[in-house]
Amino acid sequence: MPKKTGLATATKPPVDPEKWVTDTTTPNISAGPIARMTVELPLEMHRELKGKCGREGLKIKKVIIALVQDYLEGKIKITEVDLH
């Protein structure tokens, strides 16, 4: 008979994917409609971003939203030279 640890009963409830992607708890976002976007990143850049966000306890989605918001508000300037 296998040893029972009690861990098998400690499962998390399933996450509703629609609720997960439409999370509106991000600051500076209106409660209006949400658009989804797919962005292709070099694999190493994605790994670094995911790791850094994980270490800092941040969601990638919220970091990207903050960066886009800063760009739109003119806090970040990007020129064609920057897009190498």
SEFIZA-3560 file (N, C-alpha, C; in Angstrom, 3 decimals):
REM SEFIZA-3560
<numar><xx>0.855</xx><yy>-1.172</yy><zz>0.000</zz><atom>N</atom></numar>
<numar><xx>0.000</xx><yy>0.000</yy><zz>0.000</zz><atom>CA</atom></numar>
<numar><xx>0.901</xx><yy>1.235</yy><zz>0.000</zz><atom>C</atom></numar>
<numar><xx>0.641</xx><yy>2.207</yy><zz>-0.924</zz><atom>N</atom></numar>
<numar><xx>1.454</xx><yy>3.422</yy><zz>-0.961</zz><atom>CA</atom></numar>
<numar><xx>1.240</xx><yy>4.285</yy><zz>0.277</zz><atom>C</atom></numar>
<numar><xx>2.288</xx><yy>4.978</yy><zz>0.645</zz><atom>N</atom></numar>
<numar><xx>2.235</xx><yy>5.875</yy><zz>1.788</zz><atom>CA</atom></numar>
<numar><xx>1.371</xx><yy>7.093</yy><zz>1.437</zz><atom>C</atom></numar>
<numar><xx>0.463</xx><yy>7.465</yy><zz>2.307</zz><atom>N</atom></numar>
<numar><xx>-0.400</xx><yy>8.625</yy><zz>2.085</zz><atom>CA</atom></numar>
<numar><xx>0.183</xx><yy>9.832</yy><zz>2.811</zz><atom>C</atom></numar>
<numar><xx>0.382</xx><yy>10.908</yy><zz>2.056</zz><atom>N</atom></numar>
<numar><xx>0.968</xx><yy>12.110</yy><zz>2.650</zz><atom>CA</atom></numar>
<numar><xx>-0.047</xx><yy>13.224</yy><zz>2.830</zz><atom>C</atom></numar>
<numar><xx>-1.187</xx><yy>13.083</yy><zz>2.198</zz><atom>N</atom></numar>
<numar><xx>-2.186</xx><yy>14.142</yy><zz>2.291</zz><atom>CA</atom></numar>
<numar><xx>-1.995</xx><yy>15.222</yy><zz>1.240</zz><atom>C</atom></numar>
<numar><xx>-0.901</xx><yy>15.140</yy><zz>0.485</zz><atom>N</atom></numar>
<numar><xx>-0.653</xx><yy>16.152</yy><zz>-0.533</zz><atom>CA</atom></numar>
<numar><xx>-1.555</xx><yy>15.997</yy><zz>-1.741</zz><atom>C</atom></numar>
<numar><xx>-1.987</xx><yy>14.785</yy><zz>-2.023</zz><atom>N</atom></numar>
<numar><xx>-2.809</xx><yy>14.545</yy><zz>-3.198</zz><atom>CA</atom></numar>
<numar><xx>-4.150</xx><yy>15.266</yy><zz>-3.101</zz><atom>C</atom></numar>
<numar><xx>-4.624</xx><yy>15.536</yy><zz>-1.909</zz><atom>N</atom></numar>
<numar><xx>-5.917</xx><yy>16.194</yy><zz>-1.756</zz><atom>CA</atom></numar>
<numar><xx>-5.792</xx><yy>17.718</yy><zz>-1.755</zz><atom>C</atom></numar>
<numar><xx>-4.570</xx><yy>18.217</yy><zz>-1.748</zz><atom>N</atom></numar>
<numar><xx>-4.351</xx><yy>19.661</yy><zz>-1.667</zz><atom>CA</atom></numar>
<numar><xx>-4.176</xx><yy>20.259</yy><zz>-3.059</zz><atom>C</atom></numar>
<numar><xx>-5.138</xx><yy>20.049</yy><zz>-3.934</zz><atom>N</atom></numar>
<numar><xx>-5.042</xx><yy>20.589</yy><zz>-5.293</zz><atom>CA</atom></numar>
<numar><xx>-5.700</xx><yy>21.959</yy><zz>-5.362</zz><atom>C</atom></numar>
<numar><xx>-5.170</xx><yy>22.774</yy><zz>-6.243</zz><atom>N</atom></numar>
<numar><xx>-5.734</xx><yy>24.110</yy><zz>-6.438</zz><atom>CA</atom></numar>
<numar><xx>-6.933</xx><yy>24.017</yy><zz>-7.360</zz><atom>C</atom></numar>
<numar><xx>-7.931</xx><yy>24.867</yy><zz>-7.158</zz><atom>N</atom></numar>
<numar><xx>-9.055</xx><yy>24.866</yy><zz>-8.089</zz><atom>CA</atom></numar>
<numar><xx>-8.574</xx><yy>25.332</yy><zz>-9.462</zz><atom>C</atom></numar>
<numar><xx>-9.206</xx><yy>24.861</yy><zz>-10.536</zz><atom>N</atom></numar>
<numar><xx>-8.771</xx><yy>25.264</yy><zz>-11.866</zz><atom>CA</atom></numar>
<numar><xx>-8.948</xx><yy>26.769</yy><zz>-12.071</zz><atom>C</atom></numar>
<numar><xx>-8.035</xx><yy>27.352</yy><zz>-12.849</zz><atom>N</atom></numar>
<numar><xx>-8.084</xx><yy>28.784</yy><zz>-13.141</zz><atom>CA</atom></numar>
<numar><xx>-8.883</xx><yy>28.995</yy><zz>-14.421</zz><atom>C</atom></numar>
<numar><xx>-9.824</xx><yy>29.899</yy><zz>-14.380</zz><atom>N</atom></numar>
<numar><xx>-10.599</xx><yy>30.243</yy><zz>-15.568</zz><atom>CA</atom></numar>
<numar><xx>-9.724</xx><yy>31.115</yy><zz>-16.465</zz><atom>C</atom></numar>
<numar><xx>-9.356</xx><yy>30.636</yy><zz>-17.663</zz><atom>N</atom></numar>
<numar><xx>-8.447</xx><yy>31.412</yy><zz>-18.510</zz><atom>CA</atom></numar>
<numar><xx>-8.994</xx><yy>32.775</yy><zz>-18.898</zz><atom>C</atom></numar>
<numar><xx>-10.277</xx><yy>32.908</yy><zz>-19.077</zz><atom>N</atom></numar>
<numar><xx>-10.850</xx><yy>34.212</yy><zz>-19.423</zz><atom>CA</atom></numar>
<numar><xx>-10.681</xx><yy>35.203</yy><zz>-18.281</zz><atom>C</atom></numar>
<numar><xx>-10.873</xx><yy>34.751</yy><zz>-17.055</zz><atom>N</atom></numar>
<numar><xx>-10.699</xx><yy>35.631</yy><zz>-15.906</zz><atom>CA</atom></numar>
<numar><xx>-9.237</xx><yy>36.029</yy><zz>-15.762</zz><atom>C</atom></numar>
<numar><xx>-8.348</xx><yy>35.081</yy><zz>-16.038</zz><atom>N</atom></numar>
<numar><xx>-6.915</xx><yy>35.334</yy><zz>-15.898</zz><atom>CA</atom></numar>
<numar><xx>-6.454</xx><yy>36.400</yy><zz>-16.885</zz><atom>C</atom></numar>
<numar><xx>-6.871</xx><yy>36.331</yy><zz>-18.147</zz><atom>N</atom></numar>
<numar><xx>-6.399</xx><yy>37.292</yy><zz>-19.140</zz><atom>CA</atom></numar>
<numar><xx>-7.140</xx><yy>38.613</yy><zz>-19.082</zz><atom>C</atom></numar>
<numar><xx>-8.288</xx><yy>38.650</yy><zz>-18.455</zz><atom>N</atom></numar>
<numar><xx>-9.029</xx><yy>39.903</yy><zz>-18.361</zz><atom>CA</atom></numar>
<numar><xx>-8.924</xx><yy>40.524</yy><zz>-16.977</zz><atom>C</atom></numar>
<numar><xx>-7.904</xx><yy>40.138</yy><zz>-16.231</zz><atom>N</atom></numar>
<numar><xx>-7.657</xx><yy>40.701</yy><zz>-14.903</zz><atom>CA</atom></numar>
<numar><xx>-7.502</xx><yy>42.211</yy><zz>-15.032</zz><atom>C</atom></numar>
<numar><xx>-8.410</xx><yy>42.963</yy><zz>-14.429</zz><atom>N</atom></numar>
<numar><xx>-8.373</xx><yy>44.428</yy><zz>-14.533</zz><atom>CA</atom></numar>
<numar><xx>-7.859</xx><yy>45.070</yy><zz>-13.255</zz><atom>C</atom></numar>
<numar><xx>-7.130</xx><yy>44.320</yy><zz>-12.455</zz><atom>N</atom></numar>
<numar><xx>-6.606</xx><yy>44.877</yy><zz>-11.212</zz><atom>CA</atom></numar>
<numar><xx>-5.315</xx><yy>45.657</yy><zz>-11.439</zz><atom>C</atom></numar>
<numar><xx>-4.892</xx><yy>45.743</yy><zz>-12.705</zz><atom>N</atom></numar>
<numar><xx>-3.682</xx><yy>46.482</yy><zz>-13.028</zz><atom>CA</atom></numar>
<numar><xx>-3.950</xx><yy>47.978</yy><zz>-12.906</zz><atom>C</atom></numar>
<numar><xx>-3.114</xx><yy>48.705</yy><zz>-12.176</zz><atom>N</atom></numar>
<numar><xx>-3.307</xx><yy>50.148</yy><zz>-12.056</zz><atom>CA</atom></numar>
<numar><xx>-3.196</xx><yy>50.832</yy><zz>-13.414</zz><atom>C</atom></numar>
<numar><xx>-3.805</xx><yy>51.993</yy><zz>-13.553</zz><atom>N</atom></numar>
<numar><xx>-3.751</xx><yy>52.813</yy><zz>-14.757</zz><atom>CA</atom></numar>
<numar><xx>-4.460</xx><yy>52.195</yy><zz>-15.955</zz><atom>C</atom></numar>
<numar><xx>-5.330</xx><yy>51.230</yy><zz>-15.722</zz><atom>N</atom></numar>
<numar><xx>-6.068</xx><yy>50.629</yy><zz>-16.826</zz><atom>CA</atom></numar>
<numar><xx>-7.550</xx><yy>50.878</yy><zz>-16.577</zz><atom>C</atom></numar>
<numar><xx>-8.212</xx><yy>51.390</yy><zz>-17.599</zz><atom>N</atom></numar>
<numar><xx>-9.646</xx><yy>51.612</yy><zz>-17.447</zz><atom>CA</atom></numar>
<numar><xx>-10.357</xx><yy>50.263</yy><zz>-17.445</zz><atom>C</atom></numar>
<numar><xx>-11.544</xx><yy>50.238</yy><zz>-16.950</zz><atom>N</atom></numar>
<numar><xx>-12.311</xx><yy>49.003</yy><zz>-16.876</zz><atom>CA</atom></numar>
<numar><xx>-12.992</xx><yy>48.701</yy><zz>-18.203</zz><atom>C</atom></numar>
<numar><xx>-12.576</xx><yy>49.348</yy><zz>-19.272</zz><atom>N</atom></numar>
<numar><xx>-13.171</xx><yy>49.142</yy><zz>-20.587</zz><atom>CA</atom></numar>
<numar><xx>-12.738</xx><yy>47.837</yy><zz>-21.215</zz><atom>C</atom></numar>
<numar><xx>-13.049</xx><yy>47.705</yy><zz>-22.492</zz><atom>N</atom></numar>
<numar><xx>-12.692</xx><yy>46.465</yy><zz>-23.205</zz><atom>CA</atom></numar>
<numar><xx>-11.180</xx><yy>46.240</yy><zz>-23.217</zz><atom>C</atom></numar>
<numar><xx>-10.801</xx><yy>44.985</yy><zz>-23.284</zz><atom>N</atom></numar>
<numar><xx>-9.393</xx><yy>44.596</yy><zz>-23.283</zz><atom>CA</atom></numar>
<numar><xx>-9.058</xx><yy>43.975</yy><zz>-24.636</zz><atom>C</atom></numar>
<numar><xx>-7.906</xx><yy>44.321</yy><zz>-25.183</zz><atom>N</atom></numar>
<numar><xx>-7.421</xx><yy>43.709</yy><zz>-26.415</zz><atom>CA</atom></numar>
<numar><xx>-6.257</xx><yy>42.793</yy><zz>-26.072</zz><atom>C</atom></numar>
<numar><xx>-6.219</xx><yy>41.640</yy><zz>-26.704</zz><atom>N</atom></numar>
<numar><xx>-5.115</xx><yy>40.703</yy><zz>-26.489</zz><atom>CA</atom></numar>
<numar><xx>-4.066</xx><yy>40.937</yy><zz>-27.560</zz><atom>C</atom></numar>
<numar><xx>-2.819</xx><yy>40.686</yy><zz>-27.189</zz><atom>N</atom></numar>
<numar><xx>-1.713</xx><yy>40.929</yy><zz>-28.103</zz><atom>CA</atom></numar>
<numar><xx>-0.699</xx><yy>39.795</yy><zz>-27.952</zz><atom>C</atom></numar>
<numar><xx>-0.165</xx><yy>39.358</yy><zz>-29.068</zz><atom>N</atom></numar>
<numar><xx>0.907</xx><yy>38.376</yy><zz>-29.046</zz><atom>CA</atom></numar>
<numar><xx>2.180</xx><yy>39.084</yy><zz>-29.465</zz><atom>C</atom></numar>
<numar><xx>3.217</xx><yy>38.936</yy><zz>-28.664</zz><atom>N</atom></numar>
<numar><xx>4.492</xx><yy>39.574</yy><zz>-28.954</zz><atom>CA</atom></numar>
<numar><xx>5.554</xx><yy>38.485</yy><zz>-29.009</zz><atom>C</atom></numar>
<numar><xx>6.328</xx><yy>38.494</yy><zz>-30.075</zz><atom>N</atom></numar>
<numar><xx>7.418</xx><yy>37.533</yy><zz>-30.201</zz><atom>CA</atom></numar>
<numar><xx>8.699</xx><yy>38.169</yy><zz>-29.673</zz><atom>C</atom></numar>
<numar><xx>9.340</xx><yy>37.481</yy><zz>-28.746</zz><atom>N</atom></numar>
<numar><xx>10.606</xx><yy>37.932</yy><zz>-28.161</zz><atom>CA</atom></numar>
<numar><xx>11.660</xx><yy>36.868</yy><zz>-28.400</zz><atom>C</atom></numar>
<numar><xx>12.920</xx><yy>37.270</yy><zz>-28.493</zz><atom>N</atom></numar>
<numar><xx>13.980</xx><yy>36.258</yy><zz>-28.505</zz><atom>CA</atom></numar>
<numar><xx>13.874</xx><yy>35.412</yy><zz>-27.234</zz><atom>C</atom></numar>
<numar><xx>14.130</xx><yy>34.125</yy><zz>-27.367</zz><atom>N</atom></numar>
<numar><xx>13.953</xx><yy>33.200</yy><zz>-26.253</zz><atom>CA</atom></numar>
<numar><xx>14.716</xx><yy>33.642</yy><zz>-25.005</zz><atom>C</atom></numar>
<numar><xx>15.964</xx><yy>34.050</yy><zz>-25.162</zz><atom>N</atom></numar>
<numar><xx>16.761</xx><yy>34.443</yy><zz>-23.996</zz><atom>CA</atom></numar>
<numar><xx>16.178</xx><yy>35.684</yy><zz>-23.314</zz><atom>C</atom></numar>
<numar><xx>15.686</xx><yy>36.632</yy><zz>-24.115</zz><atom>N</atom></numar>
<numar><xx>15.069</xx><yy>37.837</yy><zz>-23.537</zz><atom>CA</atom></numar>
<numar><xx>13.814</xx><yy>37.464</yy><zz>-22.748</zz><atom>C</atom></numar>
<numar><xx>13.023</xx><yy>36.547</yy><zz>-23.287</zz><atom>N</atom></numar>
<numar><xx>11.817</xx><yy>36.102</yy><zz>-22.585</zz><atom>CA</atom></numar>
<numar><xx>12.181</xx><yy>35.429</yy><zz>-21.267</zz><atom>C</atom></numar>
<numar><xx>13.199</xx><yy>34.599</yy><zz>-21.299</zz><atom>N</atom></numar>
<numar><xx>13.641</xx><yy>33.923</yy><zz>-20.068</zz><atom>CA</atom></numar>
<numar><xx>14.114</xx><yy>34.925</yy><zz>-19.020</zz><atom>C</atom></numar>
<numar><xx>14.878</xx><yy>35.915</yy><zz>-19.470</zz><atom>N</atom></numar>
<numar><xx>15.359</xx><yy>36.943</yy><zz>-18.528</zz><atom>CA</atom></numar>
<numar><xx>14.192</xx><yy>37.737</yy><zz>-17.946</zz><atom>C</atom></numar>
<numar><xx>13.250</xx><yy>38.126</yy><zz>-18.801</zz><atom>N</atom></numar>
<numar><xx>12.082</xx><yy>38.882</yy><zz>-18.339</zz><atom>CA</atom></numar>
<numar><xx>11.269</xx><yy>38.075</yy><zz>-17.341</zz><atom>C</atom></numar>
<numar><xx>11.014</xx><yy>36.817</yy><zz>-17.689</zz><atom>N</atom></numar>
<numar><xx>10.226</xx><yy>35.956</yy><zz>-16.809</zz><atom>CA</atom></numar>
<numar><xx>10.930</xx><yy>35.760</yy><zz>-15.465</zz><atom>C</atom></numar>
<numar><xx>12.244</xx><yy>35.539</yy><zz>-15.513</zz><atom>N</atom></numar>
<numar><xx>13.003</xx><yy>35.342</yy><zz>-14.273</zz><atom>CA</atom></numar>
<numar><xx>13.027</xx><yy>36.585</yy><zz>-13.414</zz><atom>C</atom></numar>
<numar><xx>13.286</xx><yy>37.730</yy><zz>-14.032</zz><atom>N</atom></numar>
<numar><xx>13.342</xx><yy>38.993</yy><zz>-13.279</zz><atom>CA</atom></numar>
<numar><xx>11.987</xx><yy>39.310</yy><zz>-12.656</zz><atom>C</atom></numar>
<numar><xx>10.929</xx><yy>39.145</yy><zz>-13.438</zz><atom>N</atom></numar>
<numar><xx>9.585</xx><yy>39.394</yy><zz>-12.892</zz><atom>CA</atom></numar>
<numar><xx>9.291</xx><yy>38.446</yy><zz>-11.736</zz><atom>C</atom></numar>
<numar><xx>9.666</xx><yy>37.189</yy><zz>-11.890</zz><atom>N</atom></numar>
<numar><xx>9.443</xx><yy>36.215</yy><zz>-10.824</zz><atom>CA</atom></numar>
<numar><xx>10.194</xx><yy>36.573</yy><zz>-9.550</zz><atom>C</atom></numar>
<numar><xx>11.448</xx><yy>36.968</yy><zz>-9.708</zz><atom>N</atom></numar>
<numar><xx>12.253</xx><yy>37.332</yy><zz>-8.532</zz><atom>CA</atom></numar>
<numar><xx>11.700</xx><yy>38.564</yy><zz>-7.832</zz><atom>C</atom></numar>
<numar><xx>11.103</xx><yy>39.470</yy><zz>-8.618</zz><atom>N</atom></numar>
<numar><xx>10.585</xx><yy>40.710</yy><zz>-8.040</zz><atom>CA</atom></numar>
<numar><xx>9.100</xx><yy>40.612</yy><zz>-7.687</zz><atom>C</atom></numar>
<numar><xx>8.510</xx><yy>39.453</yy><zz>-7.911</zz><atom>N</atom></numar>
<numar><xx>7.103</xx><yy>39.245</yy><zz>-7.568</zz><atom>CA</atom></numar>
<numar><xx>6.141</xx><yy>40.014</yy><zz>-8.454</zz><atom>C</atom></numar>
<numar><xx>6.522</xx><yy>40.235</yy><zz>-9.713</zz><atom>N</atom></numar>
<numar><xx>5.688</xx><yy>40.987</yy><zz>-10.649</zz><atom>CA</atom></numar>
<numar><xx>5.145</xx><yy>40.076</yy><zz>-11.740</zz><atom>C</atom></numar>
<numar><xx>4.022</xx><yy>40.462</yy><zz>-12.320</zz><atom>N</atom></numar>
<numar><xx>3.485</xx><yy>39.751</yy><zz>-13.473</zz><atom>CA</atom></numar>
<numar><xx>4.026</xx><yy>40.407</yy><zz>-14.732</zz><atom>C</atom></numar>
<numar><xx>4.415</xx><yy>39.593</yy><zz>-15.700</zz><atom>N</atom></numar>
<numar><xx>4.927</xx><yy>40.109</yy><zz>-16.971</zz><atom>CA</atom></numar>
<numar><xx>3.918</xx><yy>41.072</yy><zz>-17.590</zz><atom>C</atom></numar>
<numar><xx>2.664</xx><yy>40.713</yy><zz>-17.538</zz><atom>N</atom></numar>
<numar><xx>1.600</xx><yy>41.546</yy><zz>-18.101</zz><atom>CA</atom></numar>
<numar><xx>1.639</xx><yy>42.957</yy><zz>-17.516</zz><atom>C</atom></numar>
<numar><xx>1.799</xx><yy>43.063</yy><zz>-16.221</zz><atom>N</atom></numar>
<numar><xx>1.795</xx><yy>44.373</yy><zz>-15.570</zz><atom>CA</atom></numar>
<numar><xx>3.041</xx><yy>45.177</yy><zz>-15.912</zz><atom>C</atom></numar>
<numar><xx>4.187</xx><yy>44.499</yy><zz>-16.068</zz><atom>N</atom></numar>
<numar><xx>5.422</xx><yy>45.189</yy><zz>-16.453</zz><atom>CA</atom></numar>
<numar><xx>5.274</xx><yy>45.755</yy><zz>-17.861</zz><atom>C</atom></numar>
<numar><xx>4.750</xx><yy>44.945</yy><zz>-18.779</zz><atom>N</atom></numar>
<numar><xx>4.577</xx><yy>45.405</yy><zz>-20.157</zz><atom>CA</atom></numar>
<numar><xx>3.586</xx><yy>46.562</yy><zz>-20.221</zz><atom>C</atom></numar>
<numar><xx>2.495</xx><yy>46.474</yy><zz>-19.486</zz><atom>N</atom></numar>
<numar><xx>1.509</xx><yy>47.559</yy><zz>-19.468</zz><atom>CA</atom></numar>
<numar><xx>2.144</xx><yy>48.842</yy><zz>-18.944</zz><atom>C</atom></numar>
<numar><xx>2.953</xx><yy>48.743</yy><zz>-17.879</zz><atom>N</atom></numar>
<numar><xx>3.609</xx><yy>49.929</yy><zz>-17.322</zz><atom>CA</atom></numar>
<numar><xx>4.575</xx><yy>50.542</yy><zz>-18.335</zz><atom>C</atom></numar>
<numar><xx>5.328</xx><yy>49.692</yy><zz>-19.041</zz><atom>N</atom></numar>
<numar><xx>6.257</xx><yy>50.203</yy><zz>-20.046</zz><atom>CA</atom></numar>
<numar><xx>5.536</xx><yy>50.881</yy><zz>-21.203</zz><atom>C</atom></numar>
<numar><xx>4.461</xx><yy>50.281</yy><zz>-21.683</zz><atom>N</atom></numar>
<numar><xx>3.689</xx><yy>50.885</yy><zz>-22.771</zz><atom>CA</atom></numar>
<numar><xx>3.075</xx><yy>52.199</yy><zz>-22.309</zz><atom>C</atom></numar>
<numar><xx>2.551</xx><yy>52.227</yy><zz>-21.094</zz><atom>N</atom></numar>
<numar><xx>1.963</xx><yy>53.460</yy><zz>-20.559</zz><atom>CA</atom></numar>
<numar><xx>3.014</xx><yy>54.569</yy><zz>-20.476</zz><atom>C</atom></numar>
<numar><xx>4.203</xx><yy>54.240</yy><zz>-20.007</zz><atom>N</atom></numar>
<numar><xx>5.280</xx><yy>55.233</yy><zz>-19.938</zz><atom>CA</atom></numar>
<numar><xx>5.653</xx><yy>55.730</yy><zz>-21.334</zz><atom>C</atom></numar>
<numar><xx>5.683</xx><yy>54.843</yy><zz>-22.313</zz><atom>N</atom></numar>
<numar><xx>5.986</xx><yy>55.237</yy><zz>-23.689</zz><atom>CA</atom></numar>
<numar><xx>4.910</xx><yy>56.183</yy><zz>-24.227</zz><atom>C</atom></numar>
<numar><xx>3.659</xx><yy>55.835</yy><zz>-24.008</zz><atom>N</atom></numar>
<numar><xx>2.551</xx><yy>56.663</yy><zz>-24.503</zz><atom>CA</atom></numar>
<numar><xx>2.519</xx><yy>58.038</yy><zz>-23.833</zz><atom>C</atom></numar>
<numar><xx>2.928</xx><yy>58.107</yy><zz>-22.575</zz><atom>N</atom></numar>
<numar><xx>2.958</xx><yy>59.381</yy><zz>-21.848</zz><atom>CA</atom></numar>
<numar><xx>4.224</xx><yy>60.183</yy><zz>-22.127</zz><atom>C</atom></numar>
<numar><xx>5.128</xx><yy>59.644</yy><zz>-22.951</zz><atom>N</atom></numar>
<numar><xx>6.354</xx><yy>60.350</yy><zz>-23.298</zz><atom>CA</atom></numar>
<numar><xx>7.466</xx><yy>60.226</yy><zz>-22.278</zz><atom>C</atom></numar>
<numar><xx>7.303</xx><yy>59.361</yy><zz>-21.291</zz><atom>N</atom></numar>
<numar><xx>8.341</xx><yy>59.169</yy><zz>-20.274</zz><atom>CA</atom></numar>
<numar><xx>9.506</xx><yy>58.343</yy><zz>-20.825</zz><atom>C</atom></numar>
<numar><xx>9.232</xx><yy>57.550</yy><zz>-21.857</zz><atom>N</atom></numar>
<numar><xx>10.252</xx><yy>56.745</yy><zz>-22.524</zz><atom>CA</atom></numar>
<numar><xx>10.274</xx><yy>57.175</yy><zz>-23.982</zz><atom>C</atom></numar>
<numar><xx>11.445</xx><yy>57.491</yy><zz>-24.488</zz><atom>N</atom></numar>
<numar><xx>11.610</xx><yy>57.874</yy><zz>-25.887</zz><atom>CA</atom></numar>
<numar><xx>12.298</xx><yy>56.728</yy><zz>-26.615</zz><atom>C</atom></numar>
<numar><xx>11.757</xx><yy>56.342</yy><zz>-27.758</zz><atom>N</atom></numar>
<numar><xx>12.343</xx><yy>55.285</yy><zz>-28.570</zz><atom>CA</atom></numar>
<numar><xx>12.500</xx><yy>55.838</yy><zz>-29.984</zz><atom>C</atom></numar>
<numar><xx>13.704</xx><yy>55.683</yy><zz>-30.526</zz><atom>N</atom></numar>
<numar><xx>13.959</xx><yy>56.126</yy><zz>-31.894</zz><atom>CA</atom></numar>
<numar><xx>14.284</xx><yy>54.899</yy><zz>-32.744</zz><atom>C</atom></numar>
<numar><xx>14.358</xx><yy>55.105</yy><zz>-34.033</zz><atom>N</atom></numar>
<numar><xx>14.679</xx><yy>54.005</yy><zz>-34.937</zz><atom>CA</atom></numar>
<numar><xx>16.048</xx><yy>53.407</yy><zz>-34.596</zz><atom>C</atom></numar>
<numar><xx>16.961</xx><yy>54.209</yy><zz>-34.108</zz><atom>N</atom></numar>
<numar><xx>18.289</xx><yy>53.720</yy><zz>-33.716</zz><atom>CA</atom></numar>
<numar><xx>18.174</xx><yy>52.719</yy><zz>-32.574</zz><atom>C</atom></numar>
<numar><xx>17.203</xx><yy>52.922</yy><zz>-31.668</zz><atom>N</atom></numar>
<numar><xx>17.013</xx><yy>52.028</yy><zz>-30.528</zz><atom>CA</atom></numar>
<numar><xx>16.476</xx><yy>50.655</yy><zz>-30.962</zz><atom>C</atom></numar>
<numar><xx>15.857</xx><yy>50.598</yy><zz>-32.113</zz><atom>N</atom></numar>
<numar><xx>15.190</xx><yy>49.374</yy><zz>-32.586</zz><atom>CA</atom></numar>
<numar><xx>16.149</xx><yy>48.537</yy><zz>-33.422</zz><atom>C</atom></numar>
<numar><xx>17.203</xx><yy>48.083</yy><zz>-32.840</zz><atom>N</atom></numar>
<numar><xx>18.212</xx><yy>47.303</yy><zz>-33.574</zz><atom>CA</atom></numar>
<numar><xx>17.919</xx><yy>45.841</yy><zz>-33.580</zz><atom>C</atom></numar>
//
